[in-house]
């Protein structure tokens, strides 16, 4: 919050000064118009017509720009969501592979050839590897889901 407010503070200050100056100018203009009567004058009809045409053209351009921005934003969110889903699915596949490796390592402990089994110190090392692989898979899955939720919330707020 402090970073955002620190970044926006100069612009809020400029906006505040702008409104104060605009208000003082408006008051001054009103006082001049009310107190100092002058002969009224007007612009030609051509000036009014050109102003109206330009106003309409700029309004149409602004509407078209908003439409382009809206559709572009929709495409951006769609592509970003698809990319996010792909990354999450790849992370899920990787986590599942890690869990499968831990299962294979656990099964390797009990394998014996001609009634000769792995020594206890190797079994202990395999147990450690199984625990690390399971832990890595679970951590990857949970962090992937947490990050997915955070990214989706960010996209939804955009």
C-alpha positions as CSV (number, residue, x, y, z in Angstrom):
1,X,0.0,0.0,0.0
2,X,2.8,2.4,0.8
3,X,4.5,1.8,-2.5
4,X,1.3,2.5,-4.4
5,X,0.5,5.6,-2.4
6,X,4.1,6.8,-2.7
7,X,3.9,6.4,-6.5
8,X,0.5,8.1,-6.8
9,X,1.1,10.9,-4.4
10,X,2.7,13.4,-6.8
11,X,-0.2,12.9,-9.3
12,X,-2.8,13.4,-6.6
13,X,-0.9,16.6,-5.6
14,X,-0.9,17.8,-9.2
15,X,-4.6,17.0,-9.5
16,X,-5.4,18.9,-6.3
17,X,-3.5,21.9,-7.5
18,X,-5.2,21.7,-10.8
19,X,-8.7,21.7,-9.2
20,X,-7.8,24.6,-6.9
21,X,-6.4,26.7,-9.8
22,X,-9.4,25.7,-12.0
23,X,-11.8,26.7,-9.2
24,X,-10.1,30.1,-8.6
25,X,-10.1,30.7,-12.4
26,X,-13.8,29.8,-12.6
27,X,-14.7,32.1,-9.7
28,X,-12.6,34.9,-11.3
29,X,-14.3,34.4,-14.7
30,X,-17.7,34.4,-13.1
31,X,-16.9,37.7,-11.2
32,X,-15.6,39.3,-14.4
33,X,-18.6,38.2,-16.4
34,X,-21.1,39.4,-13.8
35,X,-19.4,42.7,-12.8
36,X,-17.9,43.8,-16.1
37,X,-20.6,44.0,-18.7
38,X,-19.4,43.9,-22.2
39,X,-21.0,43.8,-25.6
40,X,-21.9,40.1,-26.4
41,X,-20.3,38.5,-29.4
42,X,-20.7,35.2,-31.0
43,X,-18.9,32.9,-33.4
44,X,-20.1,32.2,-36.8
45,X,-22.3,29.2,-37.5
46,X,-19.4,27.6,-39.4
47,X,-17.3,27.5,-36.2
48,X,-20.1,26.0,-34.3
49,X,-20.7,23.4,-37.0
50,X,-16.9,22.5,-37.2
51,X,-16.7,22.2,-33.4
52,X,-19.8,19.9,-33.4
53,X,-18.4,17.7,-36.2
54,X,-15.0,17.4,-34.5
55,X,-16.7,16.6,-31.2
56,X,-18.7,13.8,-32.8
57,X,-15.6,12.4,-34.6
58,X,-13.5,12.4,-31.5
59,X,-16.3,10.7,-29.5
60,X,-16.6,8.0,-32.2
61,X,-12.8,7.6,-32.1
62,X,-12.9,7.2,-28.3
63,X,-15.8,4.7,-28.6
64,X,-13.8,2.7,-31.2
65,X,-10.7,2.8,-29.0
66,X,-12.6,1.5,-26.1
67,X,-14.0,-1.3,-28.2
68,X,-10.6,-2.3,-29.4
69,X,-9.2,-2.1,-25.9
70,X,-12.1,-4.3,-24.5
71,X,-11.6,-7.0,-27.2
72,X,-7.9,-7.0,-26.8
73,X,-8.2,-7.3,-23.1
74,X,-10.5,-10.3,-23.5
75,X,-8.0,-12.0,-25.8
76,X,-5.2,-11.2,-23.4
77,X,-7.0,-12.8,-20.5
78,X,-8.0,-15.8,-22.6
79,X,-4.5,-16.5,-23.8
80,X,-3.0,-15.9,-20.3
81,X,-5.6,-18.2,-18.8
82,X,-4.7,-20.9,-21.4
83,X,-1.0,-20.5,-20.7
84,X,-1.6,-20.7,-16.9
85,X,-3.7,-23.9,-17.3
86,X,-0.9,-25.4,-19.4
87,X,1.8,-24.5,-16.9
88,X,-0.4,-25.9,-14.0
89,X,-1.0,-29.1,-15.9
90,X,2.7,-29.6,-16.6
91,X,3.4,-28.9,-12.9
92,X,0.8,-31.5,-12.0
93,X,2.4,-34.1,-14.4
94,X,5.8,-33.3,-12.8
95,X,4.4,-33.7,-9.3
96,X,2.8,-37.0,-10.3
97,X,6.1,-38.2,-11.8
98,X,7.9,-37.4,-8.5
99,X,5.3,-39.4,-6.6
100,X,5.7,-42.3,-9.0
101,X,9.5,-42.2,-8.6
102,X,9.1,-42.3,-4.8
103,X,6.8,-45.3,-5.3
104,X,9.5,-47.0,-7.4
105,X,12.2,-46.3,-4.9
106,X,10.0,-47.7,-2.1
107,X,9.5,-50.8,-4.1
108,X,13.2,-51.1,-4.8
109,X,13.9,-51.5,-1.1
110,X,12.2,-54.8,-1.0
111,X,13.8,-56.3,-4.1
112,X,16.2,-59.1,-3.5
113,X,18.2,-61.3,-5.8
114,X,18.8,-64.9,-4.6
115,X,17.6,-64.1,-1.1
116,X,20.1,-61.2,-0.9
117,X,18.5,-57.9,0.0
118,X,19.8,-54.4,0.2
119,X,21.9,-53.6,3.3
120,X,20.1,-51.5,6.0
121,X,22.2,-48.4,5.3
122,X,21.0,-48.4,1.6
123,X,17.4,-48.9,2.7
124,X,17.8,-45.9,5.0
125,X,19.1,-43.9,2.1
126,X,16.2,-45.0,-0.1
127,X,13.8,-44.1,2.7
128,X,15.3,-40.6,2.7
129,X,15.0,-40.3,-1.1
130,X,11.4,-41.5,-0.9
131,X,10.6,-38.9,1.7
132,X,12.3,-36.1,-0.3
133,X,10.5,-37.1,-3.5
134,X,7.2,-37.2,-1.8
135,X,7.9,-33.9,-0.1
136,X,9.0,-32.3,-3.4
137,X,5.9,-33.6,-5.2
138,X,3.5,-32.3,-2.4
139,X,5.3,-28.9,-2.2
140,X,5.1,-28.5,-6.0
141,X,1.4,-29.4,-6.1
142,X,0.5,-27.0,-3.2
143,X,2.6,-24.1,-4.5
144,X,1.3,-24.6,-8.0
145,X,-2.3,-24.4,-6.8
146,X,-1.6,-21.4,-4.6
147,X,0.1,-19.5,-7.4
148,X,-2.6,-20.5,-9.8
149,X,-5.2,-19.0,-7.4
150,X,-3.2,-15.8,-7.0
151,X,-2.7,-15.4,-10.8
152,X,-6.4,-16.1,-11.5
153,X,-7.4,-13.5,-8.8
154,X,-5.0,-11.0,-10.5
155,X,-6.4,-11.6,-13.9
156,X,-10.0,-11.3,-12.6
157,X,-9.2,-8.0,-11.0
158,X,-7.7,-6.7,-14.3
